[in-house]
Amino acid sequence: MKREHIDMIICPYCHGELKLEIKKEEDGNIIEGVFKCKNCGKTYEIEDGIPKMI
Ligand SMILES: [Zn+2]
């Protein structure tokens, strides 16, 4: 997923703001990482460039 798309993503559970921890990035695409909700603390993994938001 592209870096510029990240700002549009909110926590699907509580609609809180997410903090992104990038583990692997190539050419501005995030390949692996973890979103963590600043509000409820839930985490969502990014695997192969796809955020697992559910
Ligand atoms: Zn949340």
N, CA, C, O and the ligand as a Tripos MOL2 file, in Angstrom:
@<TRIPOS>MOLECULE
protein
  217   215    55     0     0
PROTEIN
NO_CHARGES

@<TRIPOS>ATOM
      1 N           0.8340   -1.1980    0.0000 N.3       1 MET1
      2 CA          0.0000    0.0000    0.0000 C.3       1 MET1
      3 C           0.8730    1.2550    0.0000 C.2       1 MET1
      4 O           1.9710    1.2480    0.5570 O.2       1 MET1
      5 N           0.3950    2.3130   -0.6130 N.am      2 LYS2
      6 CA          1.1440    3.5610   -0.7240 C.3       2 LYS2
      7 C           1.0970    4.3420    0.5880 C.2       2 LYS2
      8 O           0.1090    4.3300    1.3210 O.2       2 LYS2
      9 N           2.2020    5.0120    0.8410 N.am      3 ARG3
     10 CA          2.2930    5.8590    2.0260 C.3       3 ARG3
     11 C           1.1830    6.9160    2.0790 C.2       3 ARG3
     12 O           0.6170    7.1750    3.1410 O.2       3 ARG3
     13 N           0.8780    7.5240    0.9220 N.am      4 GLU4
     14 CA         -0.0890    8.6290    0.9200 C.3       4 GLU4
     15 C          -1.5230    8.1740    1.2350 C.2       4 GLU4
     16 O          -2.3850    9.0030    1.5260 O.2       4 GLU4
     17 N          -1.7720    6.8830    1.1780 N.am      5 HIS5
     18 CA         -3.1070    6.3740    1.5020 C.3       5 HIS5
     19 C          -3.3120    6.1730    2.9980 C.2       5 HIS5
     20 O          -4.4350    5.9830    3.4630 O.2       5 HIS5
     21 N          -2.2380    6.2180    3.7260 N.am      6 ILE6
     22 CA         -2.3020    5.8830    5.1480 C.3       6 ILE6
     23 C          -3.1320    6.8680    5.9640 C.2       6 ILE6
     24 O          -3.8320    6.4820    6.8990 O.2       6 ILE6
     25 N          -3.0450    8.1520    5.5950 N.am      7 ASP7
     26 CA         -3.7640    9.1730    6.3520 C.3       7 ASP7
     27 C          -5.2770    8.9770    6.3230 C.2       7 ASP7
     28 O          -5.9880    9.4610    7.2040 O.2       7 ASP7
     29 N          -5.7680    8.2620    5.3030 N.am      8 MET8
     30 CA         -7.2130    8.0790    5.1630 C.3       8 MET8
     31 C          -7.7280    6.9080    6.0000 C.2       8 MET8
     32 O          -8.9340    6.7210    6.1550 O.2       8 MET8
     33 N          -6.8020    6.1350    6.5290 N.am      9 ILE9
     34 CA         -7.2120    4.9280    7.2320 C.3       9 ILE9
     35 C          -7.4380    5.2110    8.7180 C.2       9 ILE9
     36 O          -6.5990    5.8070    9.3940 O.2       9 ILE9
     37 N          -8.5700    4.7750    9.1880 N.am     10 ILE10
     38 CA         -8.8800    4.9080   10.6080 C.3      10 ILE10
     39 C          -9.2040    3.5240   11.1610 C.2      10 ILE10
     40 O          -9.4350    2.5790   10.4080 O.2      10 ILE10
     41 N          -9.2160    3.4230   12.4470 N.am     11 CYS11
     42 CA         -9.5230    2.1560   13.0910 C.3      11 CYS11
     43 C         -10.9510    1.7270   12.7410 C.2      11 CYS11
     44 O         -11.8900    2.4770   13.0070 O.2      11 CYS11
     45 N         -11.1380    0.5320   12.1470 N.am     12 PRO12
     46 CA        -12.4890    0.0800   11.7920 C.3      12 PRO12
     47 C         -13.3370   -0.2500   13.0140 C.2      12 PRO12
     48 O         -14.5610   -0.3480   12.9250 O.2      12 PRO12
     49 N         -12.6840   -0.4180   14.1370 N.am     13 TYR13
     50 CA        -13.3900   -0.7960   15.3620 C.3      13 TYR13
     51 C         -13.9570    0.4280   16.0920 C.2      13 TYR13
     52 O         -15.1340    0.4550   16.4520 O.2      13 TYR13
     53 N         -13.1110    1.4340   16.3030 N.am     14 CYS14
     54 CA        -13.5540    2.5980   17.0810 C.3      14 CYS14
     55 C         -13.4380    3.9180   16.3160 C.2      14 CYS14
     56 O         -13.7840    4.9780   16.8390 O.2      14 CYS14
     57 N         -12.9370    3.8440   15.0500 N.am     15 HIS15
     58 CA        -12.7310    5.0330   14.2180 C.3      15 HIS15
     59 C         -11.6870    5.9800   14.7950 C.2      15 HIS15
     60 O         -11.6950    7.1780   14.5090 O.2      15 HIS15
     61 N         -10.8000    5.4410   15.6000 N.am     16 GLY16
     62 CA         -9.7050    6.2330   16.1660 C.3      16 GLY16
     63 C          -8.5630    6.3950   15.1800 C.2      16 GLY16
     64 O          -8.5460    5.7870   14.1100 O.2      16 GLY16
     65 N          -7.6200    7.2230   15.5640 N.am     17 GLU17
     66 CA         -6.4470    7.4760   14.7270 C.3      17 GLU17
     67 C          -5.4520    6.3350   14.8740 C.2      17 GLU17
     68 O          -5.2600    5.7970   15.9650 O.2      17 GLU17
     69 N          -4.8200    5.9720   13.7560 N.am     18 LEU18
     70 CA         -3.8760    4.8560   13.7810 C.3      18 LEU18
     71 C          -2.4320    5.3330   13.7080 C.2      18 LEU18
     72 O          -2.1170    6.3310   13.0590 O.2      18 LEU18
     73 N          -1.5760    4.6010   14.3820 N.am     19 LYS19
     74 CA         -0.1370    4.8450   14.3200 C.3      19 LYS19
     75 C           0.4580    3.6940   13.5250 C.2      19 LYS19
     76 O           0.1370    2.5300   13.7640 O.2      19 LYS19
     77 N           1.3370    4.0310   12.5670 N.am     20 LEU20
     78 CA          1.9110    2.9900   11.7170 C.3      20 LEU20
     79 C           3.3590    2.7140   12.0780 C.2      20 LEU20
     80 O           4.1720    3.6260   12.2300 O.2      20 LEU20
     81 N           3.6530    1.4430   12.2100 N.am     21 GLU21
     82 CA          5.0310    0.9970   12.3990 C.3      21 GLU21
     83 C           5.4180    0.2160   11.1400 C.2      21 GLU21
     84 O           4.8570   -0.8440   10.8640 O.2      21 GLU21
     85 N           6.3730    0.7440   10.3880 N.am     22 ILE22
     86 CA          6.7650    0.1090    9.1240 C.3      22 ILE22
     87 C           7.8990   -0.8770    9.3680 C.2      22 ILE22
     88 O           8.9040   -0.5500   10.0000 O.2      22 ILE22
     89 N           7.7170   -2.0880    8.8540 N.am     23 LYS23
     90 CA          8.7640   -3.1050    8.9830 C.3      23 LYS23
     91 C           9.5320   -3.2650    7.6780 C.2      23 LYS23
     92 O          10.7310   -3.5430    7.6910 O.2      23 LYS23
     93 N           8.8380   -3.0880    6.5380 N.am     24 LYS24
     94 CA          9.4770   -3.2490    5.2410 C.3      24 LYS24
     95 C           8.8130   -2.3160    4.2410 C.2      24 LYS24
     96 O           7.5870   -2.2730    4.1330 O.2      24 LYS24
     97 N           9.6400   -1.5630    3.5050 N.am     25 GLU25
     98 CA          9.1190   -0.5780    2.5600 C.3      25 GLU25
     99 C           9.9590   -0.6120    1.2900 C.2      25 GLU25
    100 O          11.1850   -0.6970    1.3540 O.2      25 GLU25
    101 N           9.2940   -0.5460    0.1310 N.am     26 GLU26
    102 CA          9.9980   -0.5290   -1.1520 C.3      26 GLU26
    103 C           9.3650    0.5080   -2.0600 C.2      26 GLU26
    104 O           8.1630    0.4570   -2.3180 O.2      26 GLU26
    105 N          10.1650    1.4530   -2.5490 N.am     27 ASP27
    106 CA          9.7080    2.4790   -3.4950 C.3      27 ASP27
    107 C           8.4280    3.1810   -3.0390 C.2      27 ASP27
    108 O           7.5150    3.3750   -3.8410 O.2      27 ASP27
    109 N           8.3510    3.5590   -1.7790 N.am     28 GLY28
    110 CA          7.1830    4.2800   -1.2760 C.3      28 GLY28
    111 C           5.9820    3.4050   -1.0030 C.2      28 GLY28
    112 O           4.9230    3.8980   -0.6160 O.2      28 GLY28
    113 N           6.1440    2.0920   -1.2060 N.am     29 ASN29
    114 CA          5.0650    1.1520   -0.8900 C.3      29 ASN29
    115 C           5.3910    0.4320    0.4180 C.2      29 ASN29
    116 O           6.5070   -0.0480    0.6200 O.2      29 ASN29
    117 N           4.4280    0.3700    1.2690 N.am     30 ILE30
    118 CA          4.6300   -0.3500    2.5140 C.3      30 ILE30
    119 C           4.2640   -1.8140    2.3000 C.2      30 ILE30
    120 O           3.1280   -2.1470    1.9620 O.2      30 ILE30
    121 N           5.2430   -2.6700    2.5020 N.am     31 ILE31
    122 CA          5.0570   -4.0970    2.2470 C.3      31 ILE31
    123 C           4.6320   -4.8080    3.5400 C.2      31 ILE31
    124 O           3.7100   -5.6240    3.5550 O.2      31 ILE31
    125 N           5.3270   -4.4710    4.6010 N.am     32 GLU32
    126 CA          5.0040   -5.0920    5.8920 C.3      32 GLU32
    127 C           5.0260   -4.0400    6.9860 C.2      32 GLU32
    128 O           5.8890   -3.1620    7.0150 O.2      32 GLU32
    129 N           4.0710   -4.1450    7.8740 N.am     33 GLY33
    130 CA          4.0290   -3.2110    8.9910 C.3      33 GLY33
    131 C           2.8540   -3.5230    9.8910 C.2      33 GLY33
    132 O           2.1440   -4.5110    9.7030 O.2      33 GLY33
    133 N           2.6650   -2.6550   10.8750 N.am     34 VAL34
    134 CA          1.5670   -2.8270   11.8200 C.3      34 VAL34
    135 C           0.9340   -1.4670   12.1000 C.2      34 VAL34
    136 O           1.6240   -0.4960   12.4100 O.2      34 VAL34
    137 N          -0.3780   -1.4180   11.9850 N.am     35 PHE35
    138 CA         -1.1250   -0.2580   12.4490 C.3      35 PHE35
    139 C          -1.5330   -0.5020   13.8850 C.2      35 PHE35
    140 O          -1.9620   -1.5990   14.2430 O.2      35 PHE35
    141 N          -1.3970    0.5290   14.7050 N.am     36 LYS36
    142 CA         -1.9090    0.4130   16.0630 C.3      36 LYS36
    143 C          -2.8200    1.5980   16.3320 C.2      36 LYS36
    144 O          -2.4650    2.7470   16.0680 O.2      36 LYS36
    145 N          -3.9900    1.3040   16.8580 N.am     37 CYS37
    146 CA         -4.9570    2.3560   17.1530 C.3      37 CYS37
    147 C          -4.5370    3.1030   18.4180 C.2      37 CYS37
    148 O          -4.2640    2.5000   19.4560 O.2      37 CYS37
    149 N          -4.4920    4.4350   18.3030 N.am     38 LYS38
    150 CA         -4.1100    5.2600   19.4560 C.3      38 LYS38
    151 C          -5.2310    5.3090   20.4870 C.2      38 LYS38
    152 O          -4.9990    5.6340   21.6510 O.2      38 LYS38
    153 N          -6.4270    4.9900   20.0620 N.am     39 ASN39
    154 CA         -7.5960    5.0820   20.9450 C.3      39 ASN39
    155 C          -7.8740    3.7840   21.6990 C.2      39 ASN39
    156 O          -7.9200    3.7800   22.9290 O.2      39 ASN39
    157 N          -8.0590    2.6810   20.9660 N.am     40 CYS40
    158 CA         -8.4500    1.4260   21.6150 C.3      40 CYS40
    159 C          -7.2990    0.4240   21.7320 C.2      40 CYS40
    160 O          -7.4120   -0.5740   22.4440 O.2      40 CYS40
    161 N          -6.1830    0.6950   21.0260 N.am     41 GLY41
    162 CA         -5.0100   -0.1630   21.1690 C.3      41 GLY41
    163 C          -5.0150   -1.4110   20.3080 C.2      41 GLY41
    164 O          -4.0950   -2.2230   20.4030 O.2      41 GLY41
    165 N          -6.0320   -1.5840   19.4670 N.am     42 LYS42
    166 CA         -6.0540   -2.7470   18.5650 C.3      42 LYS42
    167 C          -4.9540   -2.6130   17.5180 C.2      42 LYS42
    168 O          -4.5730   -1.5000   17.1530 O.2      42 LYS42
    169 N          -4.4470   -3.7420   17.0350 N.am     43 THR43
    170 CA         -3.4110   -3.7110   16.0090 C.3      43 THR43
    171 C          -3.9000   -4.4230   14.7550 C.2      43 THR43
    172 O          -4.6750   -5.3770   14.8160 O.2      43 THR43
    173 N          -3.4210   -3.9270   13.6120 N.am     44 TYR44
    174 CA         -3.7900   -4.4740   12.3000 C.3      44 TYR44
    175 C          -2.5140   -4.6360   11.4890 C.2      44 TYR44
    176 O          -1.7820   -3.6700   11.2780 O.2      44 TYR44
    177 N          -2.2480   -5.8450   11.0360 N.am     45 GLU45
    178 CA         -1.0200   -6.1300   10.3040 C.3      45 GLU45
    179 C          -1.1560   -5.7780    8.8280 C.2      45 GLU45
    180 O          -2.2370   -5.8760    8.2470 O.2      45 GLU45
    181 N          -0.0320   -5.3650    8.2310 N.am     46 ILE46
    182 CA          0.0530   -5.2340    6.7750 C.3      46 ILE46
    183 C           0.9470   -6.3740    6.3010 C.2      46 ILE46
    184 O           2.0960   -6.4970    6.7250 O.2      46 ILE46
    185 N           0.3990   -7.2080    5.4100 N.am     47 GLU47
    186 CA          1.1650   -8.3350    4.8740 C.3      47 GLU47
    187 C           1.1000   -8.2900    3.3570 C.2      47 GLU47
    188 O           0.0220   -8.1500    2.7790 O.2      47 GLU47
    189 N           2.2670   -8.4120    2.7090 N.am     48 ASP48
    190 CA          2.3470   -8.3450    1.2480 C.3      48 ASP48
    191 C           1.6700   -7.0960    0.7010 C.2      48 ASP48
    192 O           1.0660   -7.1360   -0.3700 O.2      48 ASP48
    193 N           1.7660   -5.9890    1.4290 N.am     49 GLY49
    194 CA          1.2240   -4.7170    0.9620 C.3      49 GLY49
    195 C          -0.2560   -4.5300    1.2100 C.2      49 GLY49
    196 O          -0.8260   -3.5120    0.8190 O.2      49 GLY49
    197 N          -0.8980   -5.5100    1.8630 N.am     50 ILE50
    198 CA         -2.3410   -5.4360    2.0970 C.3      50 ILE50
    199 C          -2.6290   -5.3380    3.5940 C.2      50 ILE50
    200 O          -2.2430   -6.2170    4.3640 O.2      50 ILE50
    201 N          -3.3110   -4.2570    4.0020 N.am     51 PRO51
    202 CA         -3.6610   -4.1410    5.4140 C.3      51 PRO51
    203 C          -4.8080   -5.0800    5.7840 C.2      51 PRO51
    204 O          -5.8370   -5.1200    5.1090 O.2      51 PRO51
    205 N          -4.6180   -5.8220    6.8520 N.am     52 LYS52
    206 CA         -5.6500   -6.7460    7.3430 C.3      52 LYS52
    207 C          -6.4690   -5.9990    8.3980 C.2      52 LYS52
    208 O          -6.1920   -6.0610    9.5960 O.2      52 LYS52
    209 N          -7.4830   -5.2950    7.9040 N.am     53 MET53
    210 CA         -8.2150   -4.3890    8.7860 C.3      53 MET53
    211 C          -9.4040   -5.0480    9.4780 C.2      53 MET53
    212 O         -10.1320   -4.3790   10.2100 O.2      53 MET53
    213 N          -9.6110   -6.3250    9.2640 N.am     54 ILE54
    214 CA        -10.7690   -6.9750    9.9000 C.3      54 ILE54
    215 C         -10.2880   -8.0620   10.8630 C.2      54 ILE54
    216 O         -11.1040   -8.7280   11.4990 O.2      54 ILE54
    217 ZN         -9.5140    1.7440   17.6670 Zn       55 ZN55
@<TRIPOS>BOND
     1     1     2 1
     2     2     3 1
     3     3     4 2
     4     3     5 am
     5     5     6 1
     6     6     7 1
     7     7     8 2
     8     7     9 am
     9     9    10 1
    10    10    11 1
    11    11    12 2
    12    11    13 am
    13    13    14 1
    14    14    15 1
    15    15    16 2
    16    15    17 am
    17    17    18 1
    18    18    19 1
    19    19    20 2
    20    19    21 am
    21    21    22 1
    22    22    23 1
    23    23    24 2
    24    23    25 am
    25    25    26 1
    26    26    27 1
    27    27    28 2
    28    27    29 am
    29    29    30 1
    30    30    31 1
    31    31    32 2
    32    31    33 am
    33    33    34 1
    34    34    35 1
    35    35    36 2
    36    35    37 am
    37    37    38 1
    38    38    39 1
    39    39    40 2
    40    39    41 am
    41    41    42 1
    42    42    43 1
    43    43    44 2
    44    43    45 am
    45    45    46 1
    46    46    47 1
    47    47    48 2
    48    47    49 am
    49    49    50 1
    50    50    51 1
    51    51    52 2
    52    51    53 am
    53    53    54 1
    54    54    55 1
    55    55    56 2
    56    55    57 am
    57    57    58 1
    58    58    59 1
    59    59    60 2
    60    59    61 am
    61    61    62 1
    62    62    63 1
    63    63    64 2
    64    63    65 am
    65    65    66 1
    66    66    67 1
    67    67    68 2
    68    67    69 am
    69    69    70 1
    70    70    71 1
    71    71    72 2
    72    71    73 am
    73    73    74 1
    74    74    75 1
    75    75    76 2
    76    75    77 am
    77    77    78 1
    78    78    79 1
    79    79    80 2
    80    79    81 am
    81    81    82 1
    82    82    83 1
    83    83    84 2
    84    83    85 am
    85    85    86 1
    86    86    87 1
    87    87    88 2
    88    87    89 am
    89    89    90 1
    90    90    91 1
    91    91    92 2
    92    91    93 am
    93    93    94 1
    94    94    95 1
    95    95    96 2
    96    95    97 am
    97    97    98 1
    98    98    99 1
    99    99   100 2
   100    99   101 am
   101   101   102 1
   102   102   103 1
   103   103   104 2
   104   103   105 am
   105   105   106 1
   106   106   107 1
   107   107   108 2
   108   107   109 am
   109   109   110 1
   110   110   111 1
   111   111   112 2
   112   111   113 am
   113   113   114 1
   114   114   115 1
   115   115   116 2
   116   115   117 am
   117   117   118 1
   118   118   119 1
   119   119   120 2
   120   119   121 am
   121   121   122 1
   122   122   123 1
   123   123   124 2
   124   123   125 am
   125   125   126 1
   126   126   127 1
   127   127   128 2
   128   127   129 am
   129   129   130 1
   130   130   131 1
   131   131   132 2
   132   131   133 am
   133   133   134 1
   134   134   135 1
   135   135   136 2
   136   135   137 am
   137   137   138 1
   138   138   139 1
   139   139   140 2
   140   139   141 am
   141   141   142 1
   142   142   143 1
   143   143   144 2
   144   143   145 am
   145   145   146 1
   146   146   147 1
   147   147   148 2
   148   147   149 am
   149   149   150 1
   150   150   151 1
   151   151   152 2
   152   151   153 am
   153   153   154 1
   154   154   155 1
   155   155   156 2
   156   155   157 am
   157   157   158 1
   158   158   159 1
   159   159   160 2
   160   159   161 am
   161   161   162 1
   162   162   163 1
   163   163   164 2
   164   163   165 am
   165   165   166 1
   166   166   167 1
   167   167   168 2
   168   167   169 am
   169   169   170 1
   170   170   171 1
   171   171   172 2
   172   171   173 am
   173   173   174 1
   174   174   175 1
   175   175   176 2
   176   175   177 am
   177   177   178 1
   178   178   179 1
   179   179   180 2
   180   179   181 am
   181   181   182 1
   182   182   183 1
   183   183   184 2
   184   183   185 am
   185   185   186 1
   186   186   187 1
   187   187   188 2
   188   187   189 am
   189   189   190 1
   190   190   191 1
   191   191   192 2
   192   191   193 am
   193   193   194 1
   194   194   195 1
   195   195   196 2
   196   195   197 am
   197   197   198 1
   198   198   199 1
   199   199   200 2
   200   199   201 am
   201   201   202 1
   202   202   203 1
   203   203   204 2
   204   203   205 am
   205   205   206 1
   206   206   207 1
   207   207   208 2
   208   207   209 am
   209   209   210 1
   210   210   211 1
   211   211   212 2
   212   211   213 am
   213   213   214 1
   214   214   215 1
   215   215   216 2
@<TRIPOS>SUBSTRUCTURE
     1 MET1         2 RESIDUE 1 A MET
     2 LYS2         6 RESIDUE 1 A LYS
     3 ARG3        10 RESIDUE 1 A ARG
     4 GLU4        14 RESIDUE 1 A GLU
     5 HIS5        18 RESIDUE 1 A HIS
     6 ILE6        22 RESIDUE 1 A ILE
     7 ASP7        26 RESIDUE 1 A ASP
     8 MET8        30 RESIDUE 1 A MET
     9 ILE9        34 RESIDUE 1 A ILE
    10 ILE10       38 RESIDUE 1 A ILE
    11 CYS11       42 RESIDUE 1 A CYS
    12 PRO12       46 RESIDUE 1 A PRO
    13 TYR13       50 RESIDUE 1 A TYR
    14 CYS14       54 RESIDUE 1 A CYS
    15 HIS15       58 RESIDUE 1 A HIS
    16 GLY16       62 RESIDUE 1 A GLY
    17 GLU17       66 RESIDUE 1 A GLU
    18 LEU18       70 RESIDUE 1 A LEU
    19 LYS19       74 RESIDUE 1 A LYS
    20 LEU20       78 RESIDUE 1 A LEU
    21 GLU21       82 RESIDUE 1 A GLU
    22 ILE22       86 RESIDUE 1 A ILE
    23 LYS23       90 RESIDUE 1 A LYS
    24 LYS24       94 RESIDUE 1 A LYS
    25 GLU25       98 RESIDUE 1 A GLU
    26 GLU26      102 RESIDUE 1 A GLU
    27 ASP27      106 RESIDUE 1 A ASP
    28 GLY28      110 RESIDUE 1 A GLY
    29 ASN29      114 RESIDUE 1 A ASN
    30 ILE30      118 RESIDUE 1 A ILE
    31 ILE31      122 RESIDUE 1 A ILE
    32 GLU32      126 RESIDUE 1 A GLU
    33 GLY33      130 RESIDUE 1 A GLY
    34 VAL34      134 RESIDUE 1 A VAL
    35 PHE35      138 RESIDUE 1 A PHE
    36 LYS36      142 RESIDUE 1 A LYS
    37 CYS37      146 RESIDUE 1 A CYS
    38 LYS38      150 RESIDUE 1 A LYS
    39 ASN39      154 RESIDUE 1 A ASN
    40 CYS40      158 RESIDUE 1 A CYS
    41 GLY41      162 RESIDUE 1 A GLY
    42 LYS42      166 RESIDUE 1 A LYS
    43 THR43      170 RESIDUE 1 A THR
    44 TYR44      174 RESIDUE 1 A TYR
    45 GLU45      178 RESIDUE 1 A GLU
    46 ILE46      182 RESIDUE 1 A ILE
    47 GLU47      186 RESIDUE 1 A GLU
    48 ASP48      190 RESIDUE 1 A ASP
    49 GLY49      194 RESIDUE 1 A GLY
    50 ILE50      198 RESIDUE 1 A ILE
    51 PRO51      202 RESIDUE 1 A PRO
    52 LYS52      206 RESIDUE 1 A LYS
    53 MET53      210 RESIDUE 1 A MET
    54 ILE54      214 RESIDUE 1 A ILE
    55 ZN55       217 GROUP 0 **** ****
